[in-house]
């Protein structure tokens, strides 16, 4: 099974790399959970310490996965929707256009920028669309929604 490539801005890549470095440093320098418990004798503290370390390990694994598969580059400015592009779309039921970055989501990856995952129903419908092209995708309730790609520009050209 192949892993999905994740597109990140350079800033997001640097932030996630710094977070990973700090988490690994703290994780390797922290005493084992059982050593903390011997000092306090509190079973609730033991469980909290174990839970914290599990969460830390899970976040480290997730960051390693994201960074291993990350694409940090600028897509071509060819008007085709793909990860790393800022898309402006119009939904058939709304006269106002919406703009968002087509990229995989991570809590700290693209702060301040609305993001749509290319793995979401909307994202899957838009990947490969050209400006002016109308696409259809299924809503969670089973209804179809139509969306028109108005504009697709590389992230750096839209958000310096």
C-alpha positions in Angstrom: 0.0 0.0 0.0 1.4 3.4 -1.0 1.3 6.4 1.3 -0.4 9.6 0.2 2.0 12.4 -0.4 1.3 15.5 1.7 1.9 19.0 0.4 3.2 21.5 2.9 4.3 25.1 2.7 7.9 25.7 3.6 6.8 27.5 6.8 4.6 24.6 7.8 7.3 22.1 7.1 9.7 24.1 9.3 7.2 24.4 12.1 6.4 20.7 12.1 10.1 19.8 12.0 10.7 22.0 15.0 7.8 20.4 16.8 9.1 17.0 16.1 12.6 17.8 17.3 11.2 19.3 20.5 8.9 16.3 21.1 11.7 13.8 20.6 14.0 15.8 22.9 11.4 15.8 25.7 10.4 12.2 25.1 14.0 10.9 25.3 14.9 13.1 28.3 11.7 12.3 30.4 12.1 9.7 33.1 10.1 6.5 32.5 6.5 6.8 33.7 7.0 4.2 36.5 9.9 6.3 38.0 7.5 9.3 38.4 5.0 7.1 40.3 7.5 5.8 42.8 8.1 9.3 43.9 4.4 10.2 44.4 2.8 6.8 44.9 -0.3 8.2 43.2 -2.0 5.7 40.7 -3.8 8.6 38.9 -0.4 10.3 38.3 0.9 7.0 36.9 -2.0 6.7 34.5 -1.7 10.4 33.4 2.0 10.0 32.9 1.5 6.8 30.8 -1.3 8.5 28.8 0.9 11.6 28.2 3.8 9.4 26.9 1.4 7.5 24.6 0.1 10.7 23.2 3.6 12.0 22.7 4.7 8.9 20.9 1.6 9.0 18.7 2.2 12.6 17.8 5.9 11.8 17.1 4.9 9.0 14.7 2.3 11.2 13.0 4.8 14.0 12.5 7.4 11.6 11.2 4.9 10.2 8.7 3.9 13.7 7.5 7.4 14.9 7.1 8.6 11.7 5.5 6.0 12.0 2.7 5.9 15.8 2.5 6.2 17.6 -0.7 7.6 21.1 -0.1 7.5 22.8 -3.5 5.4 25.2 -5.5 3.1 23.5 -8.0 3.0 24.9 -11.5 0.9 27.9 -12.2 -1.2 26.2 -14.8 -4.7 26.7 -13.5 -5.2 23.0 -12.6 -6.3 22.1 -9.1 -3.8 20.0 -7.2 -2.4 20.0 -3.7 -0.5 23.2 -3.0 -2.9 25.4 -4.9 -5.2 28.0 -3.5 -8.6 27.4 -5.1 -11.5 29.8 -5.6 -14.7 28.0 -6.2 -18.4 28.7 -6.5 -21.0 26.2 -5.2 -24.2 26.1 -7.3 -26.3 26.9 -4.2 -24.2 29.9 -3.2 -23.5 33.0 -5.3 -20.4 34.0 -3.2 -17.1 32.3 -4.1 -15.0 30.5 -1.5 -11.2 30.3 -1.4 -9.1 27.7 0.3 -5.8 25.8 0.1 -6.0 22.3 -1.3 -3.7 20.5 1.1 -3.7 17.8 3.8 -4.8 19.0 7.1 -2.7 19.1 10.2 -3.5 21.2 13.3 -0.4 23.4 12.9 0.4 23.0 9.2 -1.2 26.1 7.6 -2.4 28.5 10.3 -4.7 31.3 9.1 -5.5 29.6 5.8 -8.8 27.7 5.2 -7.7 24.2 4.1 -9.5 21.5 2.1 -8.0 18.0 2.0 -7.5 16.4 -1.4 -8.9 13.2 0.2 -12.2 14.9 1.2 -15.2 14.5 -1.2 -14.8 18.1 -2.3 -11.0 17.7 -2.7 -11.3 14.5 -4.7 -13.8 16.2 -7.0 -11.6 19.2 -7.6 -8.2 17.5 -8.1 -7.3 17.8 -11.8 -10.0 20.3 -12.5 -9.2 23.2 -14.8 -10.3 26.8 -14.3 -14.0 27.1 -15.4 -14.6 23.4 -15.0 -17.7 22.3 -13.1 -17.5 19.1 -11.0 -20.0 17.1 -8.9 -19.4 15.4 -5.5 -21.6 13.6 -3.0 -22.5 15.3 0.3 -22.6 13.2 3.5 -26.4 13.0 3.3 -26.2 11.5 -0.2 -27.2 14.6 -2.2 -25.0 15.8 -5.0 -23.4 19.2 -4.9 -21.9 21.0 -7.9 -18.9 23.2 -7.7 -17.1 25.3 -10.3 -13.4 26.0 -10.1 -13.0 29.7 -10.8 -9.3 30.1 -10.1 -6.3 27.9 -9.1 -3.0 29.5 -8.2 0.1 28.2 -6.4 0.1 28.9 -2.6 3.1 31.2 -2.7 1.5 33.3 -5.4 -1.6 33.8 -3.3 -0.1 33.9 0.2 3.5 35.1 0.1 
